[in-house]
Amino acid sequence: MKHQYQCSGCKQTPIMGVRYLCSVRKDYNLCEKCEHNIQPPYPMLKIRNPENTPVYFEAKYTNHP
């Protein structure tokens, strides 16, 4: 299955190179350039190989509602 993720910052589709997936916001992805420039407020998962994207993960933060 081939996924074409869109960068939530610059709208690049597909994201080429490393993709950053937000651990809090649903469907929030950034390309390398936007991750560096935007400095997201939440931890991001660095995905180098799309075939190794987690199907499911659970993140719990003490100071997040």
MODELLER restraints for C-alpha pairs under 7 A, 6 or more apart:
rsr = mdl.restraints
at = mdl.atoms
rsr.add(forms.Gaussian(group=physical.xy_distance, feature=features.Distance(at['CA:4:A'], at['CA:13:A']), mean=6.42, stdev=0.5))
rsr.add(forms.Gaussian(group=physical.xy_distance, feature=features.Distance(at['CA:4:A'], at['CA:14:A']), mean=4.74, stdev=0.5))
rsr.add(forms.Gaussian(group=physical.xy_distance, feature=features.Distance(at['CA:5:A'], at['CA:13:A']), mean=6.16, stdev=0.5))
rsr.add(forms.Gaussian(group=physical.xy_distance, feature=features.Distance(at['CA:5:A'], at['CA:14:A']), mean=5.24, stdev=0.5))
rsr.add(forms.Gaussian(group=physical.xy_distance, feature=features.Distance(at['CA:5:A'], at['CA:15:A']), mean=5.88, stdev=0.5))
rsr.add(forms.Gaussian(group=physical.xy_distance, feature=features.Distance(at['CA:6:A'], at['CA:12:A']), mean=5.56, stdev=0.5))
rsr.add(forms.Gaussian(group=physical.xy_distance, feature=features.Distance(at['CA:6:A'], at['CA:13:A']), mean=4.58, stdev=0.5))
rsr.add(forms.Gaussian(group=physical.xy_distance, feature=features.Distance(at['CA:6:A'], at['CA:14:A']), mean=5.54, stdev=0.5))
rsr.add(forms.Gaussian(group=physical.xy_distance, feature=features.Distance(at['CA:6:A'], at['CA:15:A']), mean=5.94, stdev=0.5))
rsr.add(forms.Gaussian(group=physical.xy_distance, feature=features.Distance(at['CA:6:A'], at['CA:29:A']), mean=6.75, stdev=0.5))
rsr.add(forms.Gaussian(group=physical.xy_distance, feature=features.Distance(at['CA:7:A'], at['CA:13:A']), mean=6.70, stdev=0.5))
rsr.add(forms.Gaussian(group=physical.xy_distance, feature=features.Distance(at['CA:7:A'], at['CA:15:A']), mean=6.20, stdev=0.5))
rsr.add(forms.Gaussian(group=physical.xy_distance, feature=features.Distance(at['CA:7:A'], at['CA:29:A']), mean=5.23, stdev=0.5))
rsr.add(forms.Gaussian(group=physical.xy_distance, feature=features.Distance(at['CA:7:A'], at['CA:30:A']), mean=4.59, stdev=0.5))
rsr.add(forms.Gaussian(group=physical.xy_distance, feature=features.Distance(at['CA:7:A'], at['CA:31:A']), mean=5.66, stdev=0.5))
rsr.add(forms.Gaussian(group=physical.xy_distance, feature=features.Distance(at['CA:8:A'], at['CA:28:A']), mean=5.95, stdev=0.5))
rsr.add(forms.Gaussian(group=physical.xy_distance, feature=features.Distance(at['CA:8:A'], at['CA:29:A']), mean=5.51, stdev=0.5))
rsr.add(forms.Gaussian(group=physical.xy_distance, feature=features.Distance(at['CA:8:A'], at['CA:30:A']), mean=5.69, stdev=0.5))
rsr.add(forms.Gaussian(group=physical.xy_distance, feature=features.Distance(at['CA:9:A'], at['CA:30:A']), mean=6.22, stdev=0.5))
rsr.add(forms.Gaussian(group=physical.xy_distance, feature=features.Distance(at['CA:9:A'], at['CA:34:A']), mean=5.89, stdev=0.5))
rsr.add(forms.Gaussian(group=physical.xy_distance, feature=features.Distance(at['CA:10:A'], at['CA:34:A']), mean=6.97, stdev=0.5))
rsr.add(forms.Gaussian(group=physical.xy_distance, feature=features.Distance(at['CA:15:A'], at['CA:31:A']), mean=5.84, stdev=0.5))
rsr.add(forms.Gaussian(group=physical.xy_distance, feature=features.Distance(at['CA:17:A'], at['CA:48:A']), mean=6.88, stdev=0.5))
rsr.add(forms.Gaussian(group=physical.xy_distance, feature=features.Distance(at['CA:18:A'], at['CA:31:A']), mean=6.40, stdev=0.5))
rsr.add(forms.Gaussian(group=physical.xy_distance, feature=features.Distance(at['CA:18:A'], at['CA:32:A']), mean=5.94, stdev=0.5))
rsr.add(forms.Gaussian(group=physical.xy_distance, feature=features.Distance(at['CA:18:A'], at['CA:46:A']), mean=6.82, stdev=0.5))
rsr.add(forms.Gaussian(group=physical.xy_distance, feature=features.Distance(at['CA:18:A'], at['CA:47:A']), mean=5.76, stdev=0.5))
rsr.add(forms.Gaussian(group=physical.xy_distance, feature=features.Distance(at['CA:18:A'], at['CA:48:A']), mean=4.74, stdev=0.5))
rsr.add(forms.Gaussian(group=physical.xy_distance, feature=features.Distance(at['CA:19:A'], at['CA:29:A']), mean=6.68, stdev=0.5))
rsr.add(forms.Gaussian(group=physical.xy_distance, feature=features.Distance(at['CA:19:A'], at['CA:30:A']), mean=5.92, stdev=0.5))
rsr.add(forms.Gaussian(group=physical.xy_distance, feature=features.Distance(at['CA:19:A'], at['CA:31:A']), mean=5.13, stdev=0.5))
rsr.add(forms.Gaussian(group=physical.xy_distance, feature=features.Distance(at['CA:19:A'], at['CA:32:A']), mean=6.55, stdev=0.5))
rsr.add(forms.Gaussian(group=physical.xy_distance, feature=features.Distance(at['CA:19:A'], at['CA:46:A']), mean=6.12, stdev=0.5))
rsr.add(forms.Gaussian(group=physical.xy_distance, feature=features.Distance(at['CA:19:A'], at['CA:47:A']), mean=5.18, stdev=0.5))
rsr.add(forms.Gaussian(group=physical.xy_distance, feature=features.Distance(at['CA:19:A'], at['CA:48:A']), mean=6.56, stdev=0.5))
rsr.add(forms.Gaussian(group=physical.xy_distance, feature=features.Distance(at['CA:20:A'], at['CA:29:A']), mean=5.45, stdev=0.5))
rsr.add(forms.Gaussian(group=physical.xy_distance, feature=features.Distance(at['CA:20:A'], at['CA:30:A']), mean=5.01, stdev=0.5))
rsr.add(forms.Gaussian(group=physical.xy_distance, feature=features.Distance(at['CA:20:A'], at['CA:31:A']), mean=6.27, stdev=0.5))
rsr.add(forms.Gaussian(group=physical.xy_distance, feature=features.Distance(at['CA:20:A'], at['CA:44:A']), mean=5.64, stdev=0.5))
rsr.add(forms.Gaussian(group=physical.xy_distance, feature=features.Distance(at['CA:20:A'], at['CA:45:A']), mean=5.38, stdev=0.5))
rsr.add(forms.Gaussian(group=physical.xy_distance, feature=features.Distance(at['CA:20:A'], at['CA:46:A']), mean=4.76, stdev=0.5))
rsr.add(forms.Gaussian(group=physical.xy_distance, feature=features.Distance(at['CA:20:A'], at['CA:47:A']), mean=6.02, stdev=0.5))
rsr.add(forms.Gaussian(group=physical.xy_distance, feature=features.Distance(at['CA:21:A'], at['CA:28:A']), mean=6.09, stdev=0.5))
rsr.add(forms.Gaussian(group=physical.xy_distance, feature=features.Distance(at['CA:21:A'], at['CA:29:A']), mean=4.67, stdev=0.5))
rsr.add(forms.Gaussian(group=physical.xy_distance, feature=features.Distance(at['CA:21:A'], at['CA:30:A']), mean=6.67, stdev=0.5))
rsr.add(forms.Gaussian(group=physical.xy_distance, feature=features.Distance(at['CA:21:A'], at['CA:44:A']), mean=5.27, stdev=0.5))
rsr.add(forms.Gaussian(group=physical.xy_distance, feature=features.Distance(at['CA:21:A'], at['CA:45:A']), mean=4.97, stdev=0.5))
rsr.add(forms.Gaussian(group=physical.xy_distance, feature=features.Distance(at['CA:21:A'], at['CA:46:A']), mean=6.66, stdev=0.5))
rsr.add(forms.Gaussian(group=physical.xy_distance, feature=features.Distance(at['CA:22:A'], at['CA:28:A']), mean=5.55, stdev=0.5))
rsr.add(forms.Gaussian(group=physical.xy_distance, feature=features.Distance(at['CA:22:A'], at['CA:29:A']), mean=6.29, stdev=0.5))
rsr.add(forms.Gaussian(group=physical.xy_distance, feature=features.Distance(at['CA:22:A'], at['CA:42:A']), mean=6.72, stdev=0.5))
rsr.add(forms.Gaussian(group=physical.xy_distance, feature=features.Distance(at['CA:22:A'], at['CA:43:A']), mean=6.30, stdev=0.5))
rsr.add(forms.Gaussian(group=physical.xy_distance, feature=features.Distance(at['CA:22:A'], at['CA:44:A']), mean=4.45, stdev=0.5))
rsr.add(forms.Gaussian(group=physical.xy_distance, feature=features.Distance(at['CA:22:A'], at['CA:45:A']), mean=6.26, stdev=0.5))
rsr.add(forms.Gaussian(group=physical.xy_distance, feature=features.Distance(at['CA:23:A'], at['CA:42:A']), mean=6.83, stdev=0.5))
rsr.add(forms.Gaussian(group=physical.xy_distance, feature=features.Distance(at['CA:23:A'], at['CA:43:A']), mean=5.80, stdev=0.5))
rsr.add(forms.Gaussian(group=physical.xy_distance, feature=features.Distance(at['CA:23:A'], at['CA:44:A']), mean=5.57, stdev=0.5))
rsr.add(forms.Gaussian(group=physical.xy_distance, feature=features.Distance(at['CA:23:A'], at['CA:45:A']), mean=6.59, stdev=0.5))
rsr.add(forms.Gaussian(group=physical.xy_distance, feature=features.Distance(at['CA:23:A'], at['CA:59:A']), mean=6.52, stdev=0.5))
rsr.add(forms.Gaussian(group=physical.xy_distance, feature=features.Distance(at['CA:24:A'], at['CA:42:A']), mean=6.63, stdev=0.5))
rsr.add(forms.Gaussian(group=physical.xy_distance, feature=features.Distance(at['CA:47:A'], at['CA:53:A']), mean=6.47, stdev=0.5))
